[in-house]
Amino acid sequence: MKTGRKIQRREFLKGTGIAILGTLLGHSAIAGARHTTEARATTLTPWAYIPMVQKGGLPSGDSRVVHVHDPDATNWSGSGWYGSAVSQSVVDNMTRTGLQELTDKSAWADIWASLFSRVKPSGYQAGQKIAIKVNFNNSWNSGDTCSTAYNQIDALPQPVKALIAGLVAAGVSQNDIWIYDATTGGRQIPDRFRTPILSSYPNVQFYGSTTCTGVHAVSYGGHSTLTVNFSDPGHYLSDRQLTDVLYDATYLINMPIIKQHGISPVSLGFKNHFGSINAVIMGGTNNSLHYYIDPSKSYYDDAYSPLVEIFKNTHIKDKTILTVGDALYGAFGAVATPPTSWSTFGDAPNSLLFSNDPVAVDCVMVDLLVAEGKAGDSAYDYLFVAQEAGLGVCEGSRSSPGGDPWRTPYGSGYSKIQYTRQDL
């Protein structure tokens, strides 16, 4: 997939009909259900914005999502490791642009002071830890993954390194930056991810599986507040324990990858925190979290989500200062799936999304997947559960969910979320 292509906006059929998507640069044509947003078109005003009601850790009126797109971010031909075809300088610029737009600040010190103040009014002090949750869900699938470059979708070093550059420029000690993926004893965090980061920031710390050199072991449940209790309708789910990394951290940055999923309709910011607990599957079927996020299973309830109960824990909800959605490539599957060209973008998405509202940013990422024909209305269920829990705002309603990120002028497809797009 080559960069530099002009962005294309595909039109989809109204209502609940099937949208016939264009050819994906040599891939098969895809059909997918697309709910309509056109019925609300006459009520939407460009940049209209309804502030949220304060119910939890998110300040009122803070549902801004900044989408930064630069076609020069990636240039993968389909051979070699896709992570080698990402421009660090372009991603650096995208990150700074997105955070400037999100915070209305220009200097790194002011940008991060604004974000840190969401948790600590006094801002960052040396010794306070900043945990960054990355996604290495597939790092165990390809043998010696510590040193092998495989093309199943996983976290890229470039957007993480761009964040670190800004943090260090703002005066944050490298030792206070912790990168982790902690599920099931910790995921492998491979050399191809750590080496580019450590080459510039040698004192950044990594927490995951110790099978890879230089990665610290993860532990769980070192304090009672790290326990996640579930209230599933059948009362089958047993408690899970969050990683001690979250107890020791003062601030949290969530960095999901935009992905379709084979179990849950999508895998985004909320599901990324399956990598913050000790186990997803415990015992029998009725104690597997997967069965409660899969609309095809009898345990699924559109009014209940274990994803929301994990996020509601104080060490996630009250410490999260930022979500950065990695849509540089994305994937149409969570496991064993390489990056794939998108019909709607005409190439890789080449995008990063920034928000203080974890619900709003997931909602926009779902909208992008829906527009691509890769998700349907059930993908929004957990977001309305999260909204009802006071964690943020999802566009639309349960009967007509989501917004339209492709309607121009950009932002006019939303009334509750303040969606802005920067094309570089």
C-alpha positions in Angstrom: 0.0 0.0 0.0 1.5 3.3 -1.1 1.0 6.6 0.5 0.2 9.9 -1.1 -3.2 8.8 -2.5 -6.0 11.3 -2.4 -8.5 10.6 0.3 -11.7 9.1 -1.0 -15.2 9.3 0.6 -17.4 6.3 -0.3 -21.1 6.7 -0.2 -23.1 3.9 1.6 -26.7 2.9 1.2 -29.2 4.4 3.6 -31.0 2.5 6.3 -30.1 -1.1 7.2 -29.2 -2.1 3.7 -26.0 -3.6 2.5 -23.2 -1.2 1.6 -21.1 -2.4 -1.3 -17.6 -1.3 -0.8 -15.0 -0.7 -3.5 -12.1 -3.0 -4.2 -9.4 -2.8 -1.5 -6.3 -2.4 -3.7 -6.3 -5.9 -4.9 -8.4 -7.4 -2.1 -11.9 -8.7 -2.6 -14.9 -6.4 -2.5 -16.6 -6.3 1.0 -20.2 -6.0 1.9 -21.2 -4.7 5.3 -24.2 -3.3 7.1 -24.2 0.4 7.6 -26.7 2.1 9.8 -27.9 5.5 8.6 -26.9 8.8 9.9 -28.6 10.6 7.1 -31.9 10.7 9.0 -30.3 13.1 11.5 -28.6 15.3 8.8 -31.1 18.1 9.0 -30.5 18.5 12.8 -26.8 18.6 12.7 -24.8 21.8 12.6 -21.1 21.8 11.7 -19.1 21.8 15.0 -22.3 21.6 17.1 -21.4 20.4 20.6 -23.5 19.3 23.6 -21.5 19.2 26.8 -21.7 16.0 28.8 -23.0 15.8 32.3 -20.4 15.3 35.0 -20.9 11.8 36.5 -17.4 10.5 37.0 -13.8 11.3 36.4 -14.3 13.2 33.1 -14.8 17.0 33.3 -18.0 18.4 31.9 -17.9 19.4 28.2 -14.7 17.5 27.3 -15.8 15.1 24.6 -13.4 16.3 21.9 -11.8 13.9 19.5 -9.0 15.1 17.3 -8.3 13.0 14.2 -5.0 13.7 12.5 -4.4 12.3 9.0 -1.2 12.4 7.0 -0.9 10.2 3.9 2.9 10.2 4.3 2.8 8.4 7.6 3.2 4.9 6.1 4.5 3.5 2.9 4.2 -0.3 3.1 4.4 -2.3 -0.1 3.2 -5.5 1.5 6.6 -7.1 1.9 8.9 -6.9 4.9 7.7 -5.7 8.4 5.1 -3.0 8.1 6.6 -1.2 11.1 9.7 -0.4 9.1 7.5 1.5 6.6 6.4 4.2 9.1 7.9 7.7 9.1 9.0 8.7 12.6 9.2 12.4 11.7 5.7 12.4 10.2 4.3 10.6 13.3 6.1 13.1 15.5 4.4 16.0 13.7 1.0 14.2 13.8 1.3 13.7 17.5 2.3 17.2 18.3 -0.5 18.6 16.0 -3.1 16.4 17.7 -2.1 17.3 21.2 -1.9 20.9 20.4 -5.4 20.8 19.0 -6.7 18.7 21.9 -5.3 20.9 24.7 -5.3 24.3 22.9 -1.6 24.6 24.0 1.4 24.9 21.8 4.5 24.2 23.9 5.2 20.7 25.2 5.4 21.8 28.8 2.0 23.4 28.5 0.5 20.5 26.6 1.5 18.0 29.3 0.7 20.3 32.2 -2.8 20.5 30.8 -3.1 16.7 30.6 -1.4 16.0 34.0 -3.7 18.5 35.7 -6.6 16.3 34.9 -5.3 14.0 37.7 -3.0 16.2 39.7 -3.7 20.0 39.7 -0.1 20.6 40.6 1.0 18.6 37.6 3.8 16.0 37.2 6.5 15.8 39.9 9.6 13.7 39.6 9.0 10.1 40.8 5.4 10.0 39.6 5.0 7.3 37.0 3.2 7.5 33.7 2.0 4.2 32.5 1.4 3.7 28.8 -0.9 0.7 27.9 0.1 -0.7 24.5 -1.3 -3.7 22.6 0.7 -6.9 21.9 -2.2 -9.3 21.7 -0.5 -11.2 18.8 3.1 -11.2 20.0 2.8 -14.9 21.1 1.6 -16.1 17.8 4.8 -16.4 15.7 7.4 -18.4 17.6 10.5 -16.4 18.7 8.7 -13.1 18.8 11.3 -11.3 20.8 13.6 -11.1 17.8 11.3 -12.0 14.9 9.5 -9.4 12.8 6.0 -10.7 11.9 3.1 -9.0 10.2 0.3 -9.7 12.6 -1.1 -6.4 13.8 0.5 -5.1 17.1 1.7 -1.9 18.7 4.1 0.2 16.7 7.0 2.0 18.3 6.7 5.3 16.4 3.5 6.8 18.0 4.8 5.7 21.5 8.2 7.2 20.8 6.5 10.4 19.7 4.6 10.7 23.0 7.8 10.0 24.9 9.6 12.7 23.0 7.0 15.2 24.1 7.0 14.0 27.7 10.8 14.3 28.0 10.7 17.7 26.4 8.2 18.7 29.1 10.7 17.6 31.8 9.5 14.1 32.5 12.2 11.7 33.6 12.6 8.7 31.3 12.6 6.4 34.4 9.1 7.5 35.2 7.7 6.3 31.8 6.4 2.7 32.0 5.2 0.8 29.0 3.1 -2.3 29.6 0.9 -5.1 28.4 0.1 -7.3 31.4 -2.5 -9.9 30.6 -1.9 -13.6 31.5 1.6 -13.1 32.9 2.4 -10.3 30.5 2.7 -10.2 26.7 6.0 -10.4 24.9 7.3 -6.9 24.1 9.6 -7.6 21.2 13.0 -6.1 20.2 11.6 -4.4 17.1 9.4 -2.3 19.4 11.8 -1.7 22.3 15.0 -1.1 20.4 13.9 2.1 18.5 12.5 3.5 21.8 15.6 2.6 23.9 18.0 3.9 21.2 16.7 7.4 22.1 15.3 6.9 25.6 17.4 4.2 27.2 15.8 4.6 30.7 12.2 4.0 29.7 10.8 0.9 31.5 8.9 -2.0 30.0 6.5 -4.4 31.8 5.3 -7.7 30.3 6.6 -11.2 29.8 10.2 -11.6 30.9 10.9 -13.9 28.0 12.2 -10.8 26.2 15.4 -9.2 27.5 15.0 -6.0 29.4 11.3 -6.4 30.3 10.2 -6.4 33.9 7.8 -9.0 35.3 4.2 -8.0 35.9 2.3 -8.7 39.1 -1.3 -8.3 40.1 -3.6 -7.4 43.0 -1.0 -6.0 45.3 -3.6 -3.7 46.8 -7.3 -4.3 47.4 -8.3 -1.4 45.2 -6.9 -3.4 42.2 -9.7 -5.9 42.4 -12.3 -5.8 39.7 -15.7 -7.1 40.8 -18.2 -7.9 38.0 -22.0 -7.6 38.2 -22.9 -9.8 35.2 -26.7 -10.7 35.1 -26.0 -14.4 35.9 -23.4 -13.6 38.6 -20.9 -16.1 37.0 -17.8 -13.9 36.6 -15.2 -14.1 39.3 -13.0 -11.2 40.3 -10.0 -10.2 38.3 -6.9 -8.4 39.5 -5.4 -5.4 37.8 -1.6 -5.2 37.4 0.4 -3.5 40.1 1.8 -1.2 37.4 -1.5 0.7 37.6 -1.4 1.0 41.4 2.2 2.5 41.2 1.4 4.8 38.3 0.0 8.3 38.9 -1.1 8.8 35.2 -2.3 6.5 32.5 -2.2 6.8 28.7 -4.2 4.3 26.7 -3.0 3.4 23.2 -5.3 1.0 21.4 -5.1 0.0 17.8 -8.2 0.4 15.6 -9.2 -3.2 14.8 -12.2 -5.3 13.9 -12.4 -8.4 16.2 -13.4 -12.0 15.8 -15.2 -12.2 19.1 -16.2 -8.7 20.1 -17.3 -6.6 17.1 -14.3 -4.3 17.7 -11.1 -4.1 19.7 -10.4 -0.5 20.8 -9.7 1.5 23.9 -11.9 -0.3 26.4 -10.9 -3.8 25.2 -7.3 -2.8 25.4 -7.6 -3.0 29.1 -8.1 -6.8 28.9 -4.3 -6.4 28.9 -4.4 -4.7 32.3 -5.9 -7.7 34.2 -4.5 -11.0 35.2 -6.7 -13.3 33.1 -9.5 -13.0 30.5 -10.4 -16.7 30.7 -10.8 -18.4 34.1 -12.3 -21.8 34.5 -15.4 -22.7 32.4 -17.2 -20.9 29.6 -19.3 -18.8 32.0 -16.2 -17.3 33.5 -14.6 -16.3 30.2 -14.9 -12.5 29.6 -15.0 -13.3 25.8 -18.5 -14.7 26.1 -19.8 -11.5 27.5 -18.5 -9.3 24.7 -19.6 -11.6 21.8 -23.2 -10.7 20.6 -23.6 -14.3 19.3 -23.3 -15.8 22.8 -26.1 -16.4 25.2 -24.2 -14.6 28.0 -24.1 -11.4 26.0 -26.4 -8.6 27.2 -26.4 -5.3 25.4 -27.0 -3.5 28.7 -24.0 -5.0 30.4 -20.3 -5.0 29.6 -17.3 -6.3 31.6 -15.2 -3.9 29.6 -16.9 -1.0 31.4 -16.5 -2.6 34.8 -12.8 -2.9 34.3 -12.5 0.7 33.1 -14.6 2.0 36.1 -11.8 0.9 38.5 -10.2 4.0 40.0 -6.8 3.1 38.8 -8.0 3.3 35.2 -10.9 5.8 35.3 -9.3 8.3 37.6 -5.8 8.1 36.2 -6.4 8.2 32.4 -5.2 11.5 31.0 -5.3 10.6 27.3 -6.3 8.0 24.8 -4.4 7.8 21.5 -6.0 5.6 18.9 -3.4 4.1 16.6 -5.0 4.1 13.1 -1.8 4.3 11.1 -2.6 0.9 9.7 -5.4 -0.8 11.7 -6.6 -4.3 10.9 -9.7 -6.1 9.9 -9.2 -8.8 12.6 -7.6 -9.0 16.0 -5.5 -12.2 15.5 -3.2 -13.3 12.7 -4.1 -10.4 10.6 -1.7 -8.0 8.8 -2.5 -4.4 7.9 -5.0 -4.1 5.0 -5.8 -1.2 2.8 -9.1 0.6 3.6 -11.6 1.5 0.9 -12.7 4.6 2.7 -9.2 6.0 3.0 -8.0 4.6 -0.4 -4.9 3.3 1.4 -3.8 2.7 5.0 -5.8 5.1 7.3 -2.5 6.9 8.2 -4.3 8.4 11.2 -3.9 9.0 14.9 -6.9 10.0 17.1 -6.5 11.9 20.4 -9.1 12.4 23.1 -9.6 12.9 26.8 -13.0 11.1 26.5 -12.5 7.3 26.3 -16.0 6.8 25.1 -16.0 9.4 22.4 -12.7 8.3 20.8 -13.9 4.6 20.8 -17.2 5.8 19.3 -15.4 7.6 16.4 -13.2 4.6 15.8 -16.3 2.4 15.6 -17.8 4.9 13.2 -14.7 4.6 11.0 -15.0 0.8 11.0 -18.7 1.0 10.3 -18.1 3.2 7.3 -15.6 0.6 6.1 -18.3 -2.1 6.4 -16.4 -3.8 9.2 -18.8 -3.3 12.1 -22.5 -3.0 12.8 -24.7 -1.4 15.4 -23.8 -4.0 18.1 -20.3 -2.5 18.2 -21.8 0.5 20.0 -23.5 -1.5 22.8 -20.6 -1.2 25.3 -20.2 2.5 24.6 -23.8 3.2 25.7 -23.2 1.2 28.8 -20.1 3.3 29.4 -22.0 6.5 28.7 -24.7 5.5 31.2 -21.9 4.9 33.7 -20.7 8.5 33.3 -17.5 7.6 31.5 -18.0 9.8 28.4 -20.2 10.4 25.4 -21.2 8.2 22.5 -22.8 9.8 19.5 -26.4 9.0 18.6 -28.7 6.6 20.6 -29.1 2.9 21.0 -31.8 2.9 18.3 -29.6 5.0 15.9 -26.0 4.8 17.1 -22.9 6.6 16.0 -22.0 9.5 13.9 -20.4 10.1 10.5 -16.7 11.0 10.4 -16.8 11.3 6.6 -19.5 14.0 6.4 -18.1 17.3 5.2 -17.3 19.7 6.6 -15.6 17.3 9.0 -17.4 17.5 12.3 -20.8 18.0 10.9 -21.6 14.3 11.3 -21.7 14.8 15.1 -23.7 16.7 17.6 -22.6 15.3 20.9 -18.9 14.7 20.2 -16.7 17.6 19.1 -15.0 15.8 16.2 -12.2 17.7 14.4 -9.9 16.5 11.7 -6.5 17.8 10.7 -5.2 16.8 7.2 -1.5 17.4 7.0 
